[in-house]
Amino acid sequence: MTESKPNSFRNQPDDRGHFGQFGGRYVAETLMPLILDLEREYTAAKADDSFRAEFDDLLEHYVGRPSPLYYAPRITKELRKEAPKGKGAQIWFKRDELNHTGAHKINNCIGQILLARRMGKTRIIAETGAGQHGVATATVCARFGLPCTIFMGATDVKRQQPNVFRMKLLGAEVVPVTSGRATLKDAMNEALRDWVANVHDTFYIIGTAAGPHPYPELVRDFQSVIGREARAQMLERTGRLPDLLVAAIGGGSNAIGLFHPFLDDPSVKMLGVEAAGHGLDGDEHAASLAGGFPGILHGNKTYLLQDEDGQITEGHSISAGLDYPGIGPEHAWLKESGRVEYTYATDKEALDAFQLLCRTEGIIPALEPSHAIAAIVKIAREMPEDSIVLANLCGRGDKDIFTVAEALGVEM
Ligand SMILES: *Cc1c(COP(=O)(O)O)cnc(C)c1O
């Protein structure tokens, strides 16, 4: 789906899955044949018009794409109040929260289940942390009538009961993982183990732009529908490209999906926003780039939250979808190459931004994109009035109202 051009930021990874020094496929030998098989099939699928046509058709009629591109007049005005004269960028949103299931994750799940079917696989597995990727996977499995097993840390199963129930309603089996700390990392390990043991019939749907090659590439390609649409919509509406793209980062799939189609547009700046939780001083955050260092997890080399012994540490964020302990390898490379800038927002800043969007635009965002909005609150006032900031509104906030109520001390 990506054309290869010299000197392009869009021609990574290399044929062994490296984004600069990051990425790759650090997997057990038993997994290698599966990974190579997947890579072969994905290469064939990319070149197959009928694969692309089926993907596009489902995105249109099942997911509800294209999602709107929305100019947000009242938050723009609100942020201009604090800005010097002539400053205060126009704020625009890509409305991916309007997708079926309420977030961007479904784009990737549709792509991967079509790949699974193409490979003749009859059973789907996935890992999930907060449960959102589990729900999106269970959704596409119901749609295609495939049995589905979701690995979820036992701690998360307890914390995320509504999503566990959603997955069960959709027909999935949820397997609580009790090893390690019984959270996302352990669920990922368990899913990889299951995959090796059941190669013949099983496809593993990874939920973010991470994992061993070719997952970071294929998840990016499936999510790039966000940026392709946004680029065309912006040109049609304003006759020009945005000045700055902003997206929240857990593993980085919605961000790379927005950024990738713009990477070779030098006038477009980009900002990824990690979750700084209670702040970067302690370890109560989920900012892998700002507060971690390179290591290997989930089959690829990237920035990770880890202690001095290289043990993966548990991230914290008010938003359950952002506490992935790593970040997709393409982001690690985009940071080092300087093409994309990365910053962070705390729980408190995200909570304020969440309320601001509710009141100014009548949109209840998920806590994840609230981190992107928090970053915009800080920078829009320094940009000229005729500049355009485009943020990905990657999820809606229905799932988060109980968390927000608790954080605000409201009894429901
Ligand atoms: C899962 C999730 C995220 C984080 O995942 P990325 O791969 O970084 O996009 C962000 N926003 C929402 C709404 C999510 O559900």
The ligand as an SDF file (V2000), in Angstrom:
LIG
                    3D

 15 15  0  0  0  0  0  0  0  0999 V2000
   -6.2870    1.6550   22.2110 C   0  0  0  0  0  0  0  0  0  0  0  0
   -6.5410    3.0850   22.0640 C   0  0  0  0  0  0  0  0  0  0  0  0
   -5.4800    4.0060   21.9510 C   0  0  0  0  0  0  0  0  0  0  0  0
   -4.0360    3.6140   22.0110 C   0  0  0  0  0  0  0  0  0  0  0  0
   -3.6060    2.8170   20.9700 O   0  0  0  0  0  0  0  0  0  0  0  0
   -2.7310    3.3490   19.7500 P   0  0  0  0  0  0  0  0  0  0  0  0
   -2.2450    2.0960   19.1250 O   0  0  0  0  0  0  0  0  0  0  0  0
   -1.6410    4.1910   20.3090 O   0  0  0  0  0  0  0  0  0  0  0  0
   -3.6160    4.1310   18.8720 O   0  0  0  0  0  0  0  0  0  0  0  0
   -5.7780    5.3440   21.7850 C   0  0  0  0  0  0  0  0  0  0  0  0
   -7.0480    5.7630   21.7400 N   0  0  0  0  0  0  0  0  0  0  0  0
   -8.0970    4.9380   21.8620 C   0  0  0  0  0  0  0  0  0  0  0  0
   -9.4630    5.4910   21.7990 C   0  0  0  0  0  0  0  0  0  0  0  0
   -7.8750    3.5680   22.0220 C   0  0  0  0  0  0  0  0  0  0  0  0
   -8.9200    2.7390   22.1190 O   0  0  0  0  0  0  0  0  0  0  0  0
  1  2  1  0
  2  3  1  0
  2 14  2  0
  3  4  1  0
  3 10  2  0
  4  5  1  0
  5  6  1  0
  6  7  2  0
  6  8  1  0
  6  9  1  0
 10 11  1  0
 11 12  2  0
 12 13  1  0
 12 14  1  0
 14 15  1  0
M  END
$$$$
